[in-house]
Amino acid sequence: MKNLLTYLIAPLFVTLSTFIDCGGLRPLNKDNGPVDDERSLTLYFDWSEMEEKPTGMTVFLYPIDGGTPYRYISNQVDSMTVVVPLDDYKVMVFNQTVEEFPELGFRGLDAVMSAEIYVPESSNLTRGYNTSARLKGGSVATKSTSTPAVVRSVVDYAKMYIKPEIRIFDMNVIVHVKGLEYAKKVWGTVSGLASGFMMGVEELDTESLTQELYDWKIDRPVSGGVGTISTTFGTFGIPHLTDETSGSANVDLELFFELKDETVAIFKFPVQNYIKVRHDGQGSRLEINLELGTDVTGNIPPLELPESSNGNFNLHPWGPTQDFDIVF
């Protein structure tokens, strides 16, 4: 949960300084002979945080003192034994391969400190860029850890148990709207979300993105004139969120309602203090649930049409404060 709160394909090219004997996962020197000093690492993986065990995985071993990493791709995801030069390593693993995430990109994989999985921007790199890509919660699990220190001078054997953790979580946005019967279409955005996850250091990228949301579910009012709009999307999380309900994050929700008279009502308000973390049988998720009458929505008038609409009617965000009777 710490990673949740404090934290698609780019080409990957890694040049190995040694040649890999794929049959035995054993590095060879430039003369195709075995290295003199080596260590054997057996890695065991626990994928229980994912709904289903992945069909493949990618493992990187980064020498602690620098140098080109070793990369292994395997369809056997329970364990792996590798023989590498005698050294200490940082191990980084993620499910599947870089080519199997069409909505995500990978970069910086040549060094553990820069290894990142991220949401690519469609234009030049800018802070706060928009994306319409929809991520799937629970689809990515990663873990980074260090190998046991070398304790033998010639050949060292070690076993490691690694449990990858979920990095993309579902976010539910639920807004209760009075006068929803006057709206025929809704879309919106959530800004201030992390654009990626730094896999090697296990932290959220502080660069933010704005998630565009078009597929809202609309539940029309059945009583009291209050309807509900809701949507779910995947996110890496929210940078700088310090606890489960508030923090120094800056997250805005912007909503656009196209009304029956063809005008558009626009509302924008900060929601970082209304973010909750839910834990249930379906895992962990983020949720924004806005109720009419709370501080964040108290100044937003209900959606409505004038008695004689002439097509010029519109609503604007954060106009003069007005009092409205809210009936629940």
Secondary structure, DSSP 8 states (H G I E B T S, - for coil): -HHHHH----------SSEEETTTTEEE-TTS-B-SSEEEEEEEE--TTSSS--S-EEEEEEETT-S--EEEEES--SEEEEEEESS-EEEEEEES-GGG-TT-EEE-TTSTTT-EEE---SSS--TTEEE---B-TT--EEEEEE------SSEEEEEEEE--EE--EEEEEEEEEETGGGEEEEEEEEEEEE-EEETTTTEE-S-EEEEEE---EEE--SSTTEEEEEEEEEE---TT--SSS--S---EEEEEEEETTS-EEEEEEE-GGGEEEEEETTEEEEEEEE-TTSTTTTTS------TT--S---B-TT-S--------
